[in-house]
Amino acid sequence: MGGDDRNIPVLSIGVVQQLTGLSGRQIRYYEQAGLLKPRRTGGRRRLYTRAEVDLLTEIKGYLQQGMNLEAVKELLRSKGRLAPVPLPAEGGAPEVPPGPAGIDLPGKLSRFPAAEPLTKRVPRLTSLYPVNNQAGLIERLRTHEEERK
């Protein structure tokens, strides 16, 4: 097999499970976390490449060494193995993913004076806090604000 063969999506999730020792749930979680993006068939089945199997094995190794998932993401980004987190264009409005139940995260942050420096970092913060946990971020900021009073 040539080097290009490593990027042909032909492996089912069952085969990837056998090759990596990861469960299907773990593999799908890493996909949801943005660590890989398998191709989909017309029937929506995931197909993985040999390169993605190698990436999953690498991720598994880092996690076994005690790294958390965010640290693994940053390490893989620094190695060029993952796309960098997009930053807003200078002077442009940051693109913020929609929050749960229509939460306007920048609007909520503006209510907390201590959070003013953070509002420019909302895209980065929301990438660290999944959409379903943005309410948790707001609660932590509220608690921090109350402790400062």
Protein Blocks (a to p, Z undefined) as FASTA:
>chain_A
ZZklmmccfbdfklmmmmnopafklmmmmmmnopaccdddfkopacddfklmmmmmmmmm
mmmnopafklmmmmmmmnopaccdddddehiacdddddeehiafklmmmmpmklmmmmmm
mmmmmmmmcfklmmmmmmmmmmmmmmmZZ
